[in-house]
Amino acid sequence: MSDTPEKTAIESMSDIFILRSNGKIAHLNYEDYTKKELIVESITKTEGKRKYFFCDKDDKSFPTNLTGPTITKVIDWNLKLQGESDVEKKPGYFIDLRRITLNRLDLLESSEADKLKRDKELCDSSLKGVRDVPYNKLYQLAQSPNEDNLYIAFYKHPEKVRTPYNAYSYCISYIPACVLDKHELSKTHDFSKDVIEDTTAYLESYYGQTRAQSGAINPDDLVNNQQVDGGSAAACYVANLRTFKS
């Protein structure tokens, strides 16, 4: 079955720009972080098809330090129980696109929003909320990761709408810093030189200088913008890792 126009449009708005601690900016498009081989956790309606990593397989609890913030640190304690992963993962940053997705969908015109299908909630009565970081591991929260390894959480069906009262299918992908290096904005061939320069200036001004940590920009909001038009790379998710103390 082919993708709907709404699904294609929303996926096209789901690029992520990462302001890295090394002063550079990386760009990931939707396909770059949703590939099957990158997924370390996948919580779906079908129990037999689930893949666990941060979520505990037995009691379905989720780490407190990864619950709430749009961007936060993944510490050593989070990686002691690496679920079903067969590749060693390292501490880094957790970017939760689920926390900022509604910022974009809320901006759709009501007539457009009516076209979007509603996501089906998870009906798992065994979910047990969160589990706290042990007292003797709290010191790790103050430590900064040595590398910009990324763990990106996103809804499995980004084109569908949800309510804040239910849990929905989601995935978490892992992108090591060495891969992120290959996606630096200055190296990309996805945009023209002018678009790269305009996007860099925009992101450095409105996120780098202000130290805003995250955001989601709807292309429609930039249609009449003199600095960055609606076709710019800046219409997407933004994650600023420079806000963390080194």
C-alpha positions as CSV (number, residue, x, y, z in Angstrom):
1,M,0.0,0.0,0.0
2,S,1.4,3.4,-1.0
3,D,1.9,6.1,1.6
4,T,-0.8,8.7,2.0
5,P,0.0,12.4,1.0
6,E,-0.4,13.3,4.7
7,K,2.1,10.7,5.8
8,T,4.6,11.7,3.2
9,A,4.3,15.4,4.1
10,I,4.7,14.9,7.8
11,E,7.7,12.6,7.3
12,S,9.3,15.3,5.1
13,M,9.0,17.7,8.0
14,S,10.7,15.3,10.4
15,D,14.3,16.1,9.7
16,I,16.4,16.8,12.8
17,F,19.2,19.4,13.1
18,I,21.6,18.8,15.9
19,L,23.7,21.6,17.3
20,R,26.7,19.6,18.5
21,S,29.0,20.3,21.4
22,N,32.0,20.6,18.9
23,G,30.4,23.7,17.4
24,K,29.2,22.0,14.3
25,I,25.6,21.2,13.1
26,A,24.5,17.8,11.9
27,H,21.5,17.0,9.8
28,L,19.4,13.8,9.9
29,N,16.5,13.2,7.6
30,Y,13.6,10.9,8.5
31,E,15.2,7.9,6.8
32,D,18.5,8.5,8.5
33,Y,17.2,7.7,12.0
34,T,14.2,5.3,11.3
35,K,16.0,2.5,9.4
36,K,15.2,-0.9,10.8
37,E,18.9,-1.7,11.6
38,L,19.2,1.3,13.8
39,I,16.2,0.5,16.1
40,V,17.2,-0.7,19.6
41,E,13.7,-0.5,21.1
42,S,10.3,-1.0,19.4
43,I,7.2,-1.1,21.6
44,T,4.2,-2.0,19.5
45,K,0.7,-3.3,20.1
46,T,1.8,-6.9,19.4
47,E,3.8,-8.2,22.4
48,G,5.6,-10.8,20.4
49,K,7.1,-8.2,18.1
50,R,8.4,-5.9,20.7
51,K,12.1,-5.1,21.2
52,Y,13.3,-3.9,24.5
53,F,16.3,-1.7,25.5
54,F,15.5,1.0,28.0
55,C,12.0,-0.3,28.8
56,D,12.2,-3.2,31.2
57,K,10.9,-6.4,29.6
58,D,9.5,-7.8,32.8
59,D,7.7,-4.9,34.4
60,K,7.6,-2.5,31.4
61,S,9.0,0.4,33.5
62,F,11.0,3.2,31.9
63,P,14.0,5.0,33.4
64,T,13.0,8.2,35.3
65,N,16.0,10.2,33.9
66,L,14.7,9.6,30.3
67,T,11.1,10.4,31.1
68,G,10.0,14.0,30.7
69,P,12.8,16.0,29.1
70,T,12.9,16.5,25.3
71,I,16.6,16.1,25.4
72,T,18.7,14.6,28.2
73,K,21.7,12.4,29.0
74,V,21.9,8.6,28.6
75,I,24.1,7.5,31.5
76,D,26.1,4.3,32.2
77,W,23.3,3.1,34.5
78,N,20.8,3.2,31.6
79,L,23.0,0.8,29.6
80,K,23.6,-1.9,32.2
81,L,20.5,-3.7,31.0
82,Q,20.8,-3.4,27.2
83,G,17.8,-5.4,26.4
84,E,18.1,-7.5,23.2
85,S,20.8,-5.4,21.6
86,D,23.7,-7.3,20.1
87,V,25.9,-4.2,19.8
88,E,27.6,-2.4,22.6
89,K,26.1,1.1,23.1
90,K,27.7,4.0,24.8
91,P,26.4,6.9,26.9
92,G,25.2,9.9,25.0
93,Y,22.0,12.0,24.5
94,F,18.4,11.0,24.4
95,I,16.2,13.1,22.0
96,D,12.5,12.4,22.5
97,L,10.6,13.6,19.4
98,R,7.4,12.4,21.0
99,R,7.6,15.3,23.4
100,I,7.6,17.9,20.7
101,T,5.6,16.3,17.9
102,L,2.4,17.9,19.0
103,N,3.9,21.3,18.6
104,R,3.8,20.7,14.9
105,L,0.5,18.9,14.5
106,D,-1.3,21.6,16.6
107,L,-0.3,24.1,13.9
108,L,-2.2,22.3,11.1
109,E,-5.4,23.9,9.9
110,S,-8.5,22.1,11.3
111,S,-9.5,21.0,7.8
112,E,-6.1,19.4,7.3
113,A,-6.0,17.8,10.8
114,D,-9.4,16.1,10.1
115,K,-7.7,14.2,7.3
116,L,-5.2,12.6,9.7
117,K,-6.1,9.2,11.2
118,R,-6.0,8.6,14.9
119,D,-3.2,6.4,16.3
120,K,-4.3,3.3,18.2
121,E,-3.3,3.3,21.8
122,L,-1.3,0.6,23.5
123,C,-3.6,-1.5,25.7
124,D,-1.0,-3.0,28.0
125,S,-2.3,-3.2,31.6
126,S,1.1,-4.3,32.8
127,L,2.8,-1.0,32.2
128,K,4.4,0.1,35.5
129,G,5.5,3.7,35.0
130,V,9.0,4.7,35.7
131,R,12.0,3.4,37.7
132,D,14.3,5.7,39.6
133,V,18.0,6.0,39.1
134,P,19.6,4.3,42.2
135,Y,20.9,6.7,44.8
136,N,24.5,5.5,44.3
137,K,24.3,6.2,40.6
138,L,22.8,9.7,40.8
139,Y,26.3,11.2,40.4
140,Q,26.3,10.0,36.8
141,L,23.5,12.6,36.0
142,A,26.1,15.4,36.5
143,Q,28.6,13.8,34.1
144,S,28.8,14.8,30.4
145,P,29.0,12.2,27.7
146,N,32.3,12.0,26.0
147,E,30.7,11.7,22.6
148,D,27.5,12.8,20.9
149,N,26.0,9.3,20.6
150,L,22.3,9.7,20.0
151,Y,19.2,7.8,21.1
152,I,16.2,9.1,19.2
153,A,12.7,8.2,20.3
154,F,9.8,8.7,17.8
155,Y,6.3,7.5,17.3
156,K,6.0,4.6,14.9
157,H,3.2,6.4,13.0
158,P,4.2,10.1,12.9
159,E,1.4,10.9,10.5
160,K,-1.3,10.0,13.0
161,V,-2.7,12.1,15.8
162,R,-2.7,11.2,19.5
163,T,-4.1,12.4,22.8
164,P,-1.9,13.0,25.9
165,Y,-3.9,10.4,27.9
166,N,-2.7,7.2,26.2
167,A,0.6,5.4,25.3
168,Y,1.3,4.7,21.7
169,S,3.6,2.6,19.6
170,Y,7.1,4.0,19.4
171,C,10.7,3.2,18.4
172,I,14.1,4.3,19.7
173,S,17.1,4.3,17.3
174,Y,20.8,4.5,18.1
175,I,23.2,6.7,16.1
176,P,26.8,6.7,17.3
177,A,28.9,9.9,17.1
178,C,31.0,8.5,14.3
179,V,27.9,8.2,12.1
180,L,26.7,11.7,13.1
181,D,30.1,13.0,11.9
182,K,29.1,12.0,8.3
183,H,25.9,14.0,8.5
184,E,27.4,17.4,9.3
185,L,25.5,20.2,7.5
186,S,28.6,21.5,5.9
187,K,29.1,18.1,4.2
188,T,25.6,17.5,3.0
189,H,24.5,17.4,-0.7
190,D,20.8,17.6,0.2
191,F,20.7,21.4,0.1
192,S,22.3,24.2,-2.0
193,K,25.1,26.3,-0.6
194,D,22.8,29.3,0.0
195,V,20.3,27.2,1.9
196,I,23.0,25.7,4.1
197,E,24.3,29.2,4.9
198,D,20.9,30.6,5.6
199,T,19.9,27.6,7.7
200,T,23.2,27.7,9.7
201,A,22.7,31.4,10.4
202,Y,19.1,30.8,11.5
203,L,19.9,27.9,13.8
204,E,23.0,29.7,15.3
205,S,20.9,32.8,16.0
206,Y,17.7,31.3,17.4
207,Y,19.1,28.2,19.1
208,G,22.9,28.6,19.5
209,Q,23.0,32.2,20.8
210,T,19.8,31.9,22.9
211,R,20.8,28.4,24.1
212,A,17.3,27.1,23.4
213,Q,17.4,23.4,23.9
214,S,14.8,22.1,21.4
215,G,12.1,23.1,19.0
216,A,9.9,22.0,16.1
217,I,9.2,24.4,13.2
218,N,6.3,24.0,10.8
219,P,7.2,25.0,7.2
220,D,4.0,27.0,7.0
221,D,5.2,29.3,9.7
222,L,8.2,30.3,7.5
223,V,6.4,31.0,4.3
224,N,6.6,34.8,4.6
225,N,9.9,34.9,6.6
226,Q,12.5,37.1,4.9
227,Q,15.5,35.2,6.4
228,V,14.4,31.6,6.0
229,D,11.6,30.7,3.6
230,G,9.2,27.7,3.9
231,G,11.4,25.5,1.7
232,S,14.4,25.9,4.0
233,A,16.1,23.1,5.9
234,A,15.2,24.9,9.1
235,A,11.7,23.6,9.0
236,C,12.1,20.6,11.1
237,Y,13.1,19.4,14.6
238,V,16.0,21.1,16.3
239,A,18.1,19.7,19.2
240,N,20.8,21.8,20.8
241,L,23.3,19.6,22.7
242,R,25.4,22.7,23.5
243,T,23.1,23.5,26.4
244,F,24.7,20.8,28.5
245,K,27.7,21.6,30.7
246,S,30.9,20.2,29.5
